[in-house]
Amino acid sequence: MKVGIESVIGFGLGVALTCAVVIPLQQSEDKKVADVEDVAAKPLKNQRRAAIKSKGPSADVMDLKDSLIETYSSKHEKLLTGLSAVKLHELVKVIEGEANFIDGLDYRAESALGAILNELAKQDIDGMASWLKSQYEPELSDKILEDWFRGQKQMDKRTAFELAKAYIGEKALSGLAGNFMLYGNKDGVTTEDTLYYLDYVPVSGGSSGSDIKFSEDFDFRAFADKSLQRIEEDKENGSSLSSYPTNFYKEWVKHDSEGAFAFFEEKVFERDVELPFNDYSDLIEGYIDSAPPAETAFWLTEVLNGGGLQKEEYKQVIQKLYDQKLGGIGYTHELLEYTTDPDRLMAEIAAETFHQVGWDQKFAKSLKSFDSFEHFLKGAESAISNHSPMYEHHSYMVKIMENLKRPQPEIDRVKALFKQADEERREERFKKRRESRS
């Protein structure tokens, strides 16, 4: 008889131990009270044993279960070797009877259950899987088997995955693929394995992931191209792969900066597609982490001076410069030497404070990098006139000037610059629309 998912234990998700006391039907109310008091007086272990006795497990099974829970996992195999499948099934049911699958098992019960399944699989893996499916609803039996395959140490990940394909459903298999893709090799994931598992990672509306280690010869471009291909193939299901390395761009640009930026410009820039957890700012961060400061300063200013960045990418470059300015490259001599308009760049970096908590105090600190407020204003006016994404909204700038009690003609001049820039941007948008229609 199958047990509903709401009535059995959750494998690997936590712990919730429950115990019930079975009271025999008595004709006398006094006898009932006496029996309850007698059971309540027993130690907890004996209460559990008495509570589950009517369900069939023998005393030796209960003792063995307690030994498994109370000893180190390294001793589990010795305790279980030679037991019959029937006895092992009893042990699984006993653990099930003392916990709640939805709330999950604690690590000791989880370890014991994994060892029991290992022993069953050694005897007959088909029989082990069939028995689980006969006892639990498909979603739950798949979850138990998925967790068991994840924890396998007696076979490599690819072998475990190929074997799992015969026993678990599509949903559980995709979860296993995502796990193996990210954590399949402690020495660094390989190109071959990641491309293989990627075929089983579904496209969805969200994603989970973590930083991972890549092998020295990892082919980042092959993995990136395959990732976009998978998203395109299943785009009706969403725009993100359900599992993905969060440090993919950062590591790629450290190994091959030209290749990483080329991919972004060819495949991602100006397209409504992206890799989960990875955007232009990650490329910048990875480059900054791996290149000498002087080289980084030159490269970043070249990127800014090139004028080809979209608004969001431009902001991300400025954000990285702001993050680096204290003891980093933000205001170094090299950075200002390479840029065509150092006053504007300094003012743009200062404007990053406008979007932060406590922006007025942080901006006041940024002003210390300038000779005077007039020096800052010169750079800000250049940024506004050149339609810098950092000065799209005039409210912060005007409020700062008002708080500092700047002369009204100065404030009016800045307002006029903002108005002119808004009109020019509006005209540019109209021009592009007319060109697209013609």
C-alpha positions as a LaTeX table, in Angstrom:
\begin{tabular}{lrrr}
\hline
Residue & $x$ (\AA) & $y$ (\AA) & $z$ (\AA) \\
\hline
Met1 & 0.00 & 0.00 & 0.00 \\
Lys2 & 1.44 & 3.43 & $-0.94$ \\
Val3 & 1.93 & 6.03 & 1.73 \\
Gly4 & 0.96 & 9.64 & 0.88 \\
Ile5 & 3.70 & 12.26 & 0.74 \\
Glu6 & 2.14 & 14.15 & 3.62 \\
Ser7 & 2.48 & 11.17 & 5.95 \\
Val8 & 6.09 & 10.08 & 5.51 \\
Ile9 & 9.58 & 11.36 & 6.21 \\
Gly10 & 11.54 & 13.94 & 4.18 \\
Phe11 & 15.01 & 12.68 & 3.31 \\
Gly12 & 17.83 & 15.10 & 3.97 \\
Leu13 & 15.81 & 18.20 & 4.90 \\
Gly14 & 15.96 & 18.51 & 8.70 \\
Val15 & 14.42 & 16.62 & 11.63 \\
Ala16 & 11.09 & 16.20 & 13.35 \\
Leu17 & 10.87 & 13.21 & 15.68 \\
Thr18 & 7.44 & 12.12 & 16.79 \\
Cys19 & 6.28 & 9.41 & 19.10 \\
Ala20 & 2.89 & 7.95 & 19.75 \\
Val21 & 1.70 & 5.75 & 22.56 \\
Val22 & $-0.68$ & 2.94 & 21.62 \\
Ile23 & $-3.09$ & 2.16 & 24.45 \\
Pro24 & $-4.90$ & $-1.18$ & 24.30 \\
Leu25 & $-8.68$ & $-0.99$ & 24.47 \\
Gln26 & $-9.72$ & $-1.74$ & 28.06 \\
Gln27 & $-13.12$ & $-2.26$ & 29.58 \\
Ser28 & $-12.19$ & $-0.37$ & 32.72 \\
Glu29 & $-11.38$ & 3.35 & 32.73 \\
Asp30 & $-9.13$ & 2.81 & 35.72 \\
Lys31 & $-7.19$ & 0.20 & 33.76 \\
Lys32 & $-6.68$ & 2.73 & 30.89 \\
Val33 & $-5.20$ & 5.30 & 33.27 \\
Ala34 & $-2.91$ & 2.72 & 34.83 \\
Asp35 & $-1.64$ & 1.60 & 31.42 \\
Val36 & $-0.94$ & 5.18 & 30.32 \\
Glu37 & 0.96 & 5.91 & 33.51 \\
Asp38 & 2.96 & 2.70 & 33.07 \\
Val39 & 4.01 & 3.59 & 29.51 \\
Ala40 & 4.78 & 7.19 & 30.44 \\
Ala41 & 7.11 & 5.98 & 33.17 \\
Lys42 & 9.29 & 4.07 & 30.68 \\
Pro43 & 12.41 & 5.65 & 29.17 \\
Leu44 & 11.88 & 7.41 & 25.83 \\
Lys45 & 13.58 & 4.63 & 23.83 \\
Asn46 & 11.22 & 2.04 & 25.32 \\
Gln47 & 8.22 & 4.31 & 24.64 \\
Arg48 & 9.09 & 4.45 & 20.97 \\
Arg49 & 9.61 & 0.71 & 20.88 \\
Ala50 & 6.28 & 0.08 & 22.59 \\
Ala51 & 4.52 & 2.59 & 20.34 \\
Ile52 & 5.69 & 0.94 & 17.15 \\
Lys53 & 5.46 & $-2.65$ & 18.35 \\
Ser54 & 2.00 & $-3.20$ & 16.90 \\
Lys55 & 3.32 & $-2.31$ & 13.44 \\
Gly56 & 5.62 & $-5.31$ & 13.38 \\
Pro57 & 9.31 & $-4.45$ & 13.96 \\
Ser58 & 11.03 & $-6.89$ & 16.27 \\
Ala59 & 13.15 & $-5.88$ & 19.24 \\
Asp60 & 16.37 & $-6.75$ & 17.40 \\
Val61 & 15.39 & $-4.43$ & 14.52 \\
Met62 & 14.71 & $-1.63$ & 17.01 \\
Asp63 & 18.06 & $-2.23$ & 18.68 \\
Leu64 & 19.84 & $-2.22$ & 15.32 \\
Lys65 & 18.13 & 1.01 & 14.33 \\
Asp66 & 19.28 & 2.64 & 17.58 \\
Ser67 & 22.83 & 1.41 & 16.97 \\
Leu68 & 22.82 & 2.90 & 13.48 \\
Ile69 & 21.60 & 6.26 & 14.75 \\
Glu70 & 24.04 & 6.37 & 17.66 \\
Thr71 & 27.26 & 5.22 & 15.94 \\
Tyr72 & 29.57 & 6.81 & 13.39 \\
Ser73 & 28.72 & 6.33 & 9.72 \\
Ser74 & 32.01 & 4.47 & 9.21 \\
Lys75 & 30.55 & 1.57 & 11.24 \\
His76 & 27.23 & 1.38 & 9.39 \\
Glu77 & 28.39 & $-1.04$ & 6.71 \\
Lys78 & 29.64 & $-3.55$ & 9.28 \\
Leu79 & 26.32 & $-3.41$ & 11.16 \\
Leu80 & 24.28 & $-3.99$ & 7.99 \\
Thr81 & 26.37 & $-6.52$ & 6.06 \\
Gly82 & 24.59 & $-9.83$ & 5.64 \\
Leu83 & 21.10 & $-8.64$ & 6.60 \\
Ser84 & 18.24 & $-9.81$ & 4.42 \\
Ala85 & 16.28 & $-7.41$ & 2.22 \\
Val86 & 13.23 & $-8.01$ & 4.43 \\
Lys87 & 15.17 & $-6.93$ & 7.53 \\
Leu88 & 16.56 & $-3.89$ & 5.73 \\
His89 & 13.04 & $-2.91$ & 4.63 \\
Glu90 & 11.97 & $-3.12$ & 8.27 \\
Leu91 & 14.75 & $-0.74$ & 9.25 \\
Val92 & 13.65 & 1.82 & 6.65 \\
Lys93 & 10.06 & 1.65 & 7.90 \\
Val94 & 11.18 & 2.04 & 11.53 \\
Ile95 & 13.12 & 5.21 & 10.68 \\
Glu96 & 10.09 & 6.40 & 8.73 \\
Gly97 & 7.82 & 5.73 & 11.67 \\
Glu98 & 9.82 & 7.96 & 14.02 \\
Ala99 & 10.23 & 10.99 & 11.78 \\
Asn100 & 8.31 & 13.18 & 9.37 \\
Phe101 & 9.48 & 13.14 & 5.76 \\
Ile102 & 8.18 & 16.65 & 5.06 \\
Asp103 & 10.16 & 18.20 & 7.94 \\
Gly104 & 13.07 & 15.90 & 7.21 \\
Leu105 & 15.62 & 13.72 & 8.93 \\
Asp106 & 18.50 & 14.86 & 11.09 \\
Tyr107 & 21.96 & 14.08 & 9.78 \\
Arg108 & 22.28 & 10.86 & 11.83 \\
Ala109 & 19.02 & 9.38 & 10.56 \\
Glu110 & 19.85 & 10.53 & 7.04 \\
Ser111 & 23.24 & 8.83 & 7.21 \\
Ala112 & 21.66 & 5.63 & 8.54 \\
Leu113 & 19.02 & 5.60 & 5.82 \\
Gly114 & 21.68 & 6.13 & 3.14 \\
Ala115 & 23.67 & 3.17 & 4.50 \\
Ile116 & 20.57 & 0.95 & 4.48 \\
Leu117 & 19.86 & 1.86 & 0.86 \\
Asn118 & 23.51 & 1.18 & $-0.01$ \\
Glu119 & 23.20 & $-2.32$ & 1.38 \\
Leu120 & 19.93 & $-2.91$ & $-0.46$ \\
Ala121 & 21.47 & $-1.66$ & $-3.71$ \\
Lys122 & 24.47 & $-3.98$ & $-3.33$ \\
Gln123 & 22.08 & $-6.90$ & $-3.10$ \\
Asp124 & 19.68 & $-5.80$ & $-5.84$ \\
Ile125 & 19.42 & $-2.18$ & $-6.99$ \\
Asp126 & 16.34 & $-2.95$ & $-9.10$ \\
Gly127 & 14.68 & $-4.48$ & $-6.08$ \\
Met128 & 15.64 & $-1.53$ & $-3.87$ \\
Ala129 & 14.16 & 1.02 & $-6.30$ \\
Ser130 & 11.02 & $-1.07$ & $-6.92$ \\
Trp131 & 10.40 & $-1.48$ & $-3.19$ \\
Leu132 & 10.70 & 2.30 & $-2.56$ \\
Lys133 & 8.29 & 3.02 & $-5.42$ \\
Ser134 & 5.84 & 0.49 & $-3.98$ \\
Gln135 & 5.92 & 2.18 & $-0.57$ \\
Tyr136 & 5.82 & 5.88 & $-1.43$ \\
Glu137 & 4.27 & 8.29 & $-3.90$ \\
Pro138 & 6.41 & 8.90 & $-7.03$ \\
Glu139 & 7.55 & 12.38 & $-6.01$ \\
Leu140 & 8.81 & 11.12 & $-2.67$ \\
Ser141 & 10.45 & 7.91 & $-3.88$ \\
Asp142 & 12.19 & 9.98 & $-6.58$ \\
Lys143 & 13.45 & 12.38 & $-3.93$ \\
Ile144 & 14.82 & 9.55 & $-1.77$ \\
Leu145 & 16.58 & 8.01 & $-4.77$ \\
Glu146 & 17.90 & 11.36 & $-6.02$ \\
Asp147 & 19.48 & 12.08 & $-2.63$ \\
Trp148 & 20.91 & 8.57 & $-2.54$ \\
Phe149 & 22.53 & 8.98 & $-5.96$ \\
Arg150 & 23.94 & 12.39 & $-4.93$ \\
Gly151 & 25.69 & 10.82 & $-1.96$ \\
Gln152 & 27.20 & 7.89 & $-3.81$ \\
Lys153 & 30.91 & 7.40 & $-3.17$ \\
Gln154 & 31.23 & 3.92 & $-4.62$ \\
Met155 & 30.84 & 5.15 & $-8.22$ \\
Asp156 & 31.83 & 8.26 & $-10.17$ \\
Lys157 & 29.22 & 10.94 & $-10.88$ \\
Arg158 & 28.70 & 10.08 & $-14.55$ \\
Thr159 & 28.12 & 6.42 & $-13.72$ \\
Ala160 & 25.72 & 7.38 & $-10.95$ \\
Phe161 & 23.82 & 9.70 & $-13.28$ \\
Glu162 & 23.52 & 7.14 & $-16.06$ \\
Leu163 & 22.19 & 4.66 & $-13.52$ \\
Ala164 & 19.76 & 7.22 & $-12.06$ \\
Lys165 & 18.17 & 7.74 & $-15.49$ \\
Ala166 & 16.63 & 4.28 & $-15.19$ \\
Tyr167 & 15.07 & 4.87 & $-11.78$ \\
Ile168 & 13.97 & 8.48 & $-11.22$ \\
Gly169 & 11.63 & 10.87 & $-13.02$ \\
Glu170 & 12.48 & 13.92 & $-15.11$ \\
Lys171 & 12.16 & 16.48 & $-12.29$ \\
Ala172 & 14.45 & 14.60 & $-9.91$ \\
Leu173 & 16.88 & 13.85 & $-12.74$ \\
Ser174 & 17.17 & 17.55 & $-13.62$ \\
Gly175 & 17.95 & 18.35 & $-9.99$ \\
Leu176 & 20.63 & 15.68 & $-9.97$ \\
Ala177 & 22.10 & 17.03 & $-13.23$ \\
Gly178 & 22.31 & 20.55 & $-11.83$ \\
Asn179 & 24.02 & 19.28 & $-8.69$ \\
Phe180 & 26.56 & 17.17 & $-10.59$ \\
Met181 & 27.23 & 20.00 & $-13.08$ \\
Leu182 & 28.18 & 22.36 & $-10.26$ \\
Tyr183 & 29.74 & 20.02 & $-7.72$ \\
Gly184 & 30.70 & 16.94 & $-9.72$ \\
Asn185 & 34.46 & 17.31 & $-9.40$ \\
Lys186 & 36.26 & 18.80 & $-6.40$ \\
Asp187 & 39.39 & 19.24 & $-8.56$ \\
Gly188 & 37.47 & 21.43 & $-11.02$ \\
Val189 & 34.55 & 20.69 & $-13.32$ \\
Thr190 & 35.46 & 19.55 & $-16.82$ \\
Thr191 & 34.11 & 20.77 & $-20.15$ \\
Glu192 & 32.92 & 17.30 & $-21.12$ \\
Asp193 & 30.91 & 16.78 & $-17.93$ \\
Thr194 & 29.31 & 20.23 & $-17.83$ \\
Leu195 & 28.22 & 20.03 & $-21.47$ \\
Tyr196 & 26.77 & 16.58 & $-20.80$ \\
Tyr197 & 24.76 & 17.62 & $-17.71$ \\
Leu198 & 23.62 & 20.87 & $-19.35$ \\
Asp199 & 21.34 & 18.85 & $-21.64$ \\
Tyr200 & 19.35 & 17.80 & $-18.56$ \\
Val201 & 19.25 & 21.18 & $-16.76$ \\
Pro202 & 15.85 & 22.73 & $-17.52$ \\
Val203 & 15.09 & 26.29 & $-18.60$ \\
Ser204 & 12.83 & 28.04 & $-16.10$ \\
Gly205 & 11.90 & 31.42 & $-14.66$ \\
Gly206 & 14.53 & 31.26 & $-11.91$ \\
Ser207 & 17.91 & 29.80 & $-11.09$ \\
Ser208 & 20.09 & 28.57 & $-8.26$ \\
Gly209 & 23.84 & 28.24 & $-8.22$ \\
Ser210 & 27.15 & 28.92 & $-6.52$ \\
Asp211 & 30.77 & 29.71 & $-7.23$ \\
Ile212 & 32.58 & 26.63 & $-8.53$ \\
Lys213 & 36.08 & 25.57 & $-9.54$ \\
Phe214 & 36.82 & 25.05 & $-13.24$ \\
Ser215 & 39.51 & 22.75 & $-14.59$ \\
Glu216 & 42.60 & 24.45 & $-16.05$ \\
Asp217 & 41.68 & 23.46 & $-19.62$ \\
Phe218 & 37.98 & 24.30 & $-19.30$ \\
Asp219 & 36.42 & 25.53 & $-22.57$ \\
Phe220 & 34.43 & 28.54 & $-21.38$ \\
Arg221 & 33.24 & 29.51 & $-24.87$ \\
Ala222 & 31.83 & 26.05 & $-25.57$ \\
Phe223 & 29.92 & 26.09 & $-22.29$ \\
Ala224 & 28.62 & 29.64 & $-22.89$ \\
Asp225 & 27.45 & 28.83 & $-26.44$ \\
Lys226 & 25.72 & 25.65 & $-25.26$ \\
Ser227 & 24.06 & 27.58 & $-22.40$ \\
Leu228 & 22.52 & 30.12 & $-24.79$ \\
Gln229 & 21.49 & 27.30 & $-27.14$ \\
Arg230 & 19.62 & 25.59 & $-24.28$ \\
Ile231 & 17.84 & 28.83 & $-23.36$ \\
Glu232 & 16.83 & 29.43 & $-26.98$ \\
Glu233 & 15.55 & 25.85 & $-27.35$ \\
Asp234 & 13.22 & 26.07 & $-24.35$ \\
Lys235 & 12.53 & 29.82 & $-24.13$ \\
Glu236 & 8.80 & 29.18 & $-23.80$ \\
Asn237 & 9.58 & 27.83 & $-20.30$ \\
Gly238 & 11.55 & 30.88 & $-19.19$ \\
Ser239 & 14.77 & 32.76 & $-19.77$ \\
Ser240 & 17.11 & 31.18 & $-17.24$ \\
Leu241 & 18.79 & 27.82 & $-16.68$ \\
Ser242 & 17.66 & 26.39 & $-13.34$ \\
Ser243 & 21.26 & 25.69 & $-12.19$ \\
Tyr244 & 24.32 & 27.72 & $-13.16$ \\
Pro245 & 27.78 & 28.72 & $-11.85$ \\
Thr246 & 27.59 & 32.21 & $-10.36$ \\
Asn247 & 31.26 & 32.98 & $-11.06$ \\
Phe248 & 31.33 & 31.93 & $-14.73$ \\
Tyr249 & 32.16 & 35.34 & $-16.26$ \\
Lys250 & 34.61 & 36.23 & $-13.47$ \\
Glu251 & 36.61 & 33.07 & $-14.01$ \\
Trp252 & 36.40 & 33.20 & $-17.80$ \\
Val253 & 37.81 & 36.73 & $-18.02$ \\
Lys254 & 40.71 & 35.70 & $-15.75$ \\
His255 & 41.62 & 32.87 & $-18.14$ \\
Asp256 & 40.84 & 34.61 & $-21.44$ \\
Ser257 & 39.72 & 38.24 & $-21.21$ \\
Glu258 & 39.54 & 38.78 & $-24.99$ \\
Gly259 & 37.41 & 35.69 & $-25.48$ \\
Ala260 & 35.05 & 36.56 & $-22.61$ \\
Phe261 & 34.40 & 40.11 & $-23.82$ \\
Ala262 & 34.10 & 38.97 & $-27.42$ \\
Phe263 & 31.37 & 36.51 & $-26.43$ \\
Phe264 & 29.49 & 39.22 & $-24.52$ \\
Glu265 & 29.66 & 41.66 & $-27.44$ \\
Glu266 & 28.70 & 39.05 & $-30.04$ \\
Lys267 & 26.04 & 37.07 & $-28.19$ \\
Val268 & 24.66 & 39.09 & $-25.27$ \\
Phe269 & 25.15 & 42.82 & $-25.90$ \\
Glu270 & 21.98 & 44.45 & $-27.27$ \\
Arg271 & 20.13 & 41.13 & $-27.11$ \\
Asp272 & 17.37 & 40.17 & $-24.72$ \\
Val273 & 19.32 & 37.22 & $-23.31$ \\
Glu274 & 21.77 & 36.66 & $-20.48$ \\
Leu275 & 23.44 & 33.91 & $-18.50$ \\
Pro276 & 22.06 & 33.44 & $-14.95$ \\
Phe277 & 23.96 & 35.37 & $-12.22$ \\
Asn278 & 26.43 & 36.73 & $-14.79$ \\
Asp279 & 26.42 & 40.22 & $-16.31$ \\
Tyr280 & 28.82 & 42.84 & $-17.63$ \\
Ser281 & 29.87 & 43.94 & $-14.14$ \\
Asp282 & 31.15 & 40.40 & $-13.46$ \\
Leu283 & 33.41 & 40.64 & $-16.51$ \\
Ile284 & 34.76 & 43.94 & $-15.21$ \\
Glu285 & 35.27 & 42.55 & $-11.71$ \\
Gly286 & 37.07 & 39.48 & $-13.00$ \\
Tyr287 & 39.35 & 41.65 & $-15.13$ \\
Ile288 & 40.11 & 44.02 & $-12.25$ \\
Asp289 & 40.96 & 41.06 & $-9.99$ \\
Ser290 & 43.43 & 39.57 & $-12.45$ \\
Ala291 & 45.11 & 42.50 & $-14.25$ \\
Pro292 & 47.72 & 45.00 & $-12.96$ \\
Pro293 & 46.14 & 48.29 & $-11.73$ \\
Ala294 & 47.78 & 50.46 & $-14.40$ \\
Glu295 & 46.64 & 48.10 & $-17.16$ \\
Thr296 & 43.15 & 47.97 & $-15.65$ \\
Ala297 & 42.91 & 51.74 & $-15.49$ \\
Phe298 & 43.92 & 52.07 & $-19.13$ \\
Trp299 & 41.49 & 49.38 & $-20.23$ \\
Leu300 & 38.52 & 50.80 & $-18.31$ \\
Thr301 & 39.02 & 54.30 & $-19.62$ \\
Glu302 & 39.34 & 52.91 & $-23.14$ \\
Val303 & 36.00 & 51.16 & $-22.64$ \\
Leu304 & 34.38 & 54.37 & $-21.40$ \\
Asn305 & 35.95 & 56.57 & $-24.08$ \\
Gly306 & 34.88 & 54.16 & $-26.80$ \\
Gly307 & 31.27 & 55.25 & $-26.41$ \\
Gly308 & 29.80 & 51.88 & $-27.36$ \\
Leu309 & 28.40 & 50.85 & $-24.00$ \\
Gln310 & 24.71 & 50.65 & $-23.25$ \\
Lys311 & 23.42 & 52.68 & $-20.33$ \\
Glu312 & 23.43 & 49.83 & $-17.82$ \\
Glu313 & 26.89 & 48.61 & $-18.82$ \\
Tyr314 & 28.26 & 52.15 & $-18.53$ \\
Lys315 & 26.82 & 52.43 & $-15.02$ \\
Gln316 & 28.38 & 49.11 & $-14.06$ \\
Val317 & 31.84 & 50.33 & $-15.13$ \\
Ile318 & 31.42 & 53.47 & $-13.00$ \\
Gln319 & 30.18 & 51.32 & $-10.11$ \\
Lys320 & 33.36 & 49.25 & $-10.23$ \\
Leu321 & 35.48 & 52.39 & $-10.32$ \\
Tyr322 & 33.64 & 53.71 & $-7.28$ \\
Asp323 & 34.12 & 50.40 & $-5.43$ \\
Gln324 & 37.86 & 50.54 & $-6.16$ \\
Lys325 & 38.57 & 54.19 & $-5.39$ \\
Leu326 & 39.55 & 53.66 & $-1.74$ \\
Gly327 & 43.03 & 52.17 & $-1.99$ \\
Gly328 & 42.30 & 50.91 & $-5.49$ \\
Ile329 & 42.32 & 52.31 & $-9.00$ \\
Gly330 & 39.44 & 54.76 & $-8.80$ \\
Tyr331 & 41.40 & 57.97 & $-8.47$ \\
Thr332 & 44.92 & 56.86 & $-9.32$ \\
His333 & 47.15 & 58.96 & $-11.50$ \\
Glu334 & 47.02 & 56.35 & $-14.29$ \\
Leu335 & 43.24 & 56.38 & $-14.51$ \\
Leu336 & 42.96 & 60.15 & $-14.81$ \\
Glu337 & 45.92 & 60.29 & $-17.18$ \\
Tyr338 & 44.32 & 57.92 & $-19.66$ \\
Thr339 & 40.85 & 59.44 & $-19.78$ \\
Thr340 & 40.01 & 62.27 & $-22.19$ \\
Asp341 & 37.99 & 64.19 & $-19.57$ \\
Pro342 & 39.25 & 63.48 & $-16.03$ \\
Asp343 & 36.95 & 66.04 & $-14.39$ \\
Arg344 & 33.90 & 64.41 & $-15.92$ \\
Leu345 & 35.02 & 60.92 & $-14.89$ \\
Met346 & 35.66 & 62.03 & $-11.31$ \\
Ala347 & 32.20 & 63.63 & $-11.21$ \\
Glu348 & 30.60 & 60.46 & $-12.59$ \\
Ile349 & 32.27 & 58.32 & $-9.93$ \\
Ala350 & 31.06 & 60.77 & $-7.27$ \\
Ala351 & 27.53 & 60.52 & $-8.69$ \\
Glu352 & 27.48 & 56.79 & $-7.87$ \\
Thr353 & 26.78 & 57.89 & $-4.28$ \\
Phe354 & 23.40 & 59.30 & $-5.39$ \\
His355 & 21.92 & 55.79 & $-5.50$ \\
Gln356 & 23.15 & 54.58 & $-2.12$ \\
Val357 & 21.79 & 54.66 & 1.41 \\
Gly358 & 23.13 & 57.74 & 3.17 \\
Trp359 & 23.99 & 59.25 & $-0.21$ \\
Asp360 & 24.32 & 62.83 & 1.08 \\
Gln361 & 27.04 & 61.90 & 3.60 \\
Lys362 & 28.83 & 59.70 & 1.06 \\
Phe363 & 28.73 & 62.44 & $-1.54$ \\
Ala364 & 30.22 & 64.87 & 0.95 \\
Lys365 & 33.17 & 62.48 & 1.36 \\
Ser366 & 33.54 & 62.19 & $-2.43$ \\
Leu367 & 33.81 & 65.99 & $-2.69$ \\
Lys368 & 37.11 & 65.79 & $-0.82$ \\
Ser369 & 38.67 & 64.39 & $-4.00$ \\
Phe370 & 38.05 & 67.72 & $-5.74$ \\
Asp371 & 39.86 & 71.02 & $-5.27$ \\
Ser372 & 36.52 & 72.75 & $-4.70$ \\
Phe373 & 32.82 & 72.42 & $-5.39$ \\
Glu374 & 33.38 & 74.45 & $-8.54$ \\
His375 & 35.86 & 71.79 & $-9.65$ \\
Phe376 & 33.19 & 69.09 & $-9.13$ \\
Leu377 & 30.58 & 71.22 & $-10.86$ \\
Lys378 & 32.79 & 71.58 & $-13.92$ \\
Gly379 & 32.96 & 67.78 & $-14.27$ \\
Ala380 & 29.25 & 67.33 & $-13.53$ \\
Glu381 & 28.25 & 69.89 & $-16.19$ \\
Ser382 & 30.43 & 68.05 & $-18.73$ \\
Ala383 & 28.75 & 64.76 & $-17.79$ \\
Ile384 & 25.26 & 66.25 & $-18.08$ \\
Ser385 & 26.01 & 67.86 & $-21.45$ \\
Asn386 & 27.37 & 64.57 & $-22.79$ \\
His387 & 24.27 & 62.64 & $-21.66$ \\
Ser388 & 26.11 & 60.56 & $-19.07$ \\
Pro389 & 23.90 & 57.79 & $-17.63$ \\
Met390 & 25.15 & 58.85 & $-14.19$ \\
Tyr391 & 23.31 & 62.18 & $-14.50$ \\
Glu392 & 20.00 & 61.14 & $-16.01$ \\
His393 & 17.98 & 62.41 & $-13.06$ \\
His394 & 18.49 & 65.94 & $-11.87$ \\
Ser395 & 16.73 & 65.73 & $-8.49$ \\
Tyr396 & 19.75 & 64.53 & $-6.48$ \\
Met397 & 22.11 & 67.06 & $-8.01$ \\
Val398 & 19.77 & 69.99 & $-7.47$ \\
Lys399 & 18.98 & 68.90 & $-3.91$ \\
Ile400 & 22.69 & 68.67 & $-3.07$ \\
Met401 & 23.29 & 72.18 & $-4.38$ \\
Glu402 & 20.34 & 73.49 & $-2.41$ \\
Asn403 & 21.51 & 71.77 & 0.78 \\
Leu404 & 24.96 & 73.30 & 0.31 \\
Lys405 & 23.32 & 76.69 & $-0.24$ \\
Arg406 & 24.99 & 77.19 & $-3.59$ \\
Pro407 & 24.20 & 80.46 & $-5.42$ \\
Gln408 & 20.83 & 80.41 & $-7.17$ \\
Pro409 & 22.29 & 81.36 & $-10.60$ \\
Glu410 & 24.55 & 78.29 & $-10.30$ \\
Ile411 & 21.55 & 76.06 & $-9.54$ \\
Asp412 & 19.58 & 77.58 & $-12.42$ \\
Arg413 & 22.47 & 76.91 & $-14.81$ \\
Val414 & 22.55 & 73.23 & $-13.83$ \\
Lys415 & 18.76 & 72.97 & $-14.22$ \\
Ala416 & 19.05 & 74.48 & $-17.70$ \\
Leu417 & 21.73 & 71.93 & $-18.63$ \\
Phe418 & 19.48 & 69.09 & $-17.48$ \\
Lys419 & 16.57 & 70.47 & $-19.49$ \\
Gln420 & 18.71 & 70.80 & $-22.61$ \\
Ala421 & 20.05 & 67.25 & $-22.19$ \\
Asp422 & 16.50 & 65.89 & $-21.75$ \\
Glu423 & 15.37 & 67.61 & $-24.93$ \\
Glu424 & 18.35 & 66.27 & $-26.88$ \\
Arg425 & 17.72 & 62.72 & $-25.65$ \\
Arg426 & 14.05 & 63.03 & $-26.58$ \\
Glu427 & 14.94 & 64.24 & $-30.06$ \\
Glu428 & 17.40 & 61.36 & $-30.44$ \\
Arg429 & 14.68 & 58.84 & $-29.56$ \\
Phe430 & 12.30 & 60.39 & $-32.11$ \\
Lys431 & 15.05 & 60.26 & $-34.73$ \\
Lys432 & 15.63 & 56.55 & $-34.13$ \\
Arg433 & 11.89 & 55.84 & $-34.40$ \\
Arg434 & 11.66 & 57.71 & $-37.70$ \\
Glu435 & 14.67 & 55.81 & $-39.05$ \\
Ser436 & 13.22 & 52.46 & $-37.99$ \\
Arg437 & 9.94 & 53.21 & $-39.82$ \\
Ser438 & 11.59 & 54.33 & $-43.04$ \\
\hline
\end{tabular}
